């Protein structure tokens, strides 16, 4: 399960591969150290992004956390990859991980105490569970302000109800503080405004996979966030991941 980022970076540098298809989620941590000793921990960009001209396509199986994505973009720009966003493309069907998925994820993990699952606390699992139940927001959705607001309100209410159930069965002050933070600092209005700004930045980069593959057909690296043995269908239960 280790060395994915290093391997992808090596393939782009040594074999000249210029196209990466990324799947998984923002909980990933693919570390790369360049020959110049530049370091970056890749989460939502292809791990060859520090190499000039390398393009990444975030597939329909990639979950996107917009706030974390923009933070990583700024980090890459500071490290010299100033065109990282223009070399990154989004599938319109990619699922968005909202702050309230993160809230429920963290509250549930804290509630488990010593029986914790070892979650990264990002909310990826909650977003996948919701998407499988038909409750989801996609990259394509956030390009439509009206659809964005409607779906955010639905997800907010659904996750708030779960959070209230958790609070009803615990007196843990840390869990309560998590709830209070997300209800005040990450309300629908603030999240919607942030997502609209994100949409403005990426609008020209949202393309159907056929468009990307039509222009990038020579060599492609498929970079997953997890090792194969963690796959829900083919891995070793219970040592699997929902992404």
Buried (B, 14 or more C-beta within 10 A) or exposed (E): EEEBBBBBBBBBBEEEBBBBBBBBBBBBEBBBEBEEEEEBEBBBBBBBBBBEEBBBBBBBBBBBBBBBBBEBBEBBEEBEBEEBBEBBBBBBBBBBBBBBBBBBBBBBBBBEEEEEEEBBBBBBBBBBBBBEEEBBBBBBBBBEEEBBBEBBEBBBEBBBEBBEEBBEEBEBEEBBEBBEEBBEEBBBEEBBEBBBEBBEEBEEBBBBBEEBEEEBEEEBBEBBBBEEEBBEEEBEEEEBBBB
